[in-house]
Amino acid sequence: GFLQQDIDLEQLEVQLYSGIVQLKALELNVAQFDLATLGAGLLLHFTSGTVGCVKMDIPWRHLLRDHCKVYISGLQLELAKGIPGGGCGGVQGSRSVGNDTGFAFQEDPHEMSPVQSSMQRPSRYSDEGIETLSRLVKHVLSRTELCLHDSSVLLKAPPAASSLQAKVAS
């Protein structure tokens, strides 16, 4: 996942009736973000990332009318030029799967895909119900606001190499 560690209950605050969920002091798994930047063809990698607080405000009573709001504060991202040292990490497993970036990642051979899993057991949900839920989720997500506060992104560039200095003699 995108977090370095599982969420501790001390980091979580839930006010279900009010529609508020809050997570504090999160350390990001930068290797997952590196895969995304490589997939996008960017020659940058994340060296660290933390989030002070993520607060989600869900208007249960007016979910279809009002906006859901996600407040992120204390976001600190550090990036560097180039690809991560020696590769892009990877998920443990034994089967290598290529993608359009030219890099490979590992898949767990024991894990079933969602398609295989759904083919092995009968579904208790109708296609119409799933389609209706899908439309509802898309509607809610399209009306979600993201608010950033006290956030920074630092791009570290290596110092200029001294071998690139030139002297001109006359």
Secondary structure as GFF3:
##gff-version 3
##sequence-region A 1 170
A	DSSP	three_ten_helix	9	11	.	.	.	ID=ss1
A	DSSP	beta_strand	12	15	.	.	.	ID=ss2
A	DSSP	beta_strand	20	27	.	.	.	ID=ss3
A	DSSP	alpha_helix	30	39	.	.	.	ID=ss4
A	DSSP	beta_strand	44	57	.	.	.	ID=ss5
A	DSSP	three_ten_helix	60	62	.	.	.	ID=ss6
A	DSSP	beta_strand	68	73	.	.	.	ID=ss7
A	DSSP	beta_strand	76	81	.	.	.	ID=ss8
A	DSSP	beta_strand	95	98	.	.	.	ID=ss9
A	DSSP	beta_strand	104	107	.	.	.	ID=ss10
A	DSSP	alpha_helix	114	120	.	.	.	ID=ss11
A	DSSP	alpha_helix	127	142	.	.	.	ID=ss12
A	DSSP	beta_strand	144	149	.	.	.	ID=ss13
A	DSSP	beta_strand	152	156	.	.	.	ID=ss14
A	DSSP	three_ten_helix	162	164	.	.	.	ID=ss15
###
